[in-house]
């Protein structure tokens, strides 16, 4: 099952390429814990954007923000997982560039939350926290509503549903979903005689991959081209 993750900060969202979260408890030569658990830092690699939020956050020594990391299934067939990061410092922001692959620029950040919650359950609170969870319901967990792909079908440019079409024609792919705005889906058209272009790019294996839903009723324009082996 394919999983996607997004970081939410200041009413903005950023695509996460990977992240690491680790906890460590020091121990003595007998293997017995010798002090309190340490860690709880998120090391995150993001798709780079023009937003300077992380640079400003990392530079300001006393700046705290609230954040969320939301994981969900690309195919919308599983429950989402939400980390609430409360009273967060950005300890590092590193912008990297390469010309080798299709992701030439990335942001690597380290976030240090004073309070960490997973699906509403508090995992830890550090002494330097500002938020008091006993008096303030900070960043409540996102209510879970199962995302559903209701249907999808193909029409001509006038909205007439099609079962067959010819090379060179323009068609429209209609996608109906529920509770899926902001989530990614993949749809396979499964045509053995034609290939399809979306925004000038050929759909690999006739599949619209990781498309981000923006409304309950989507309408995408596709170009039909000859089958390519």
Secondary structure, 3 states (H helix, E strand, C coil): CCEEEEEEECCEEEEEEEEEEEEEEEECCCCCEEEEEEEEEEEEEEECCCCCHHHHHHHCCCCCEEEEEEEEECCCCCCCEEEEEEEEEEEEEEEEECCCCCCCEEEEEEEEEEEEEECCEEEEECCCCCCCCCCCCCCCCCCCCCCEEEEEEEECCCCCECCCCCCCCEEEEEEEEECCCCCEEEEECCCCCEEEEECCEECHHHEEEEEECCCCEEEEEEEEEECCC
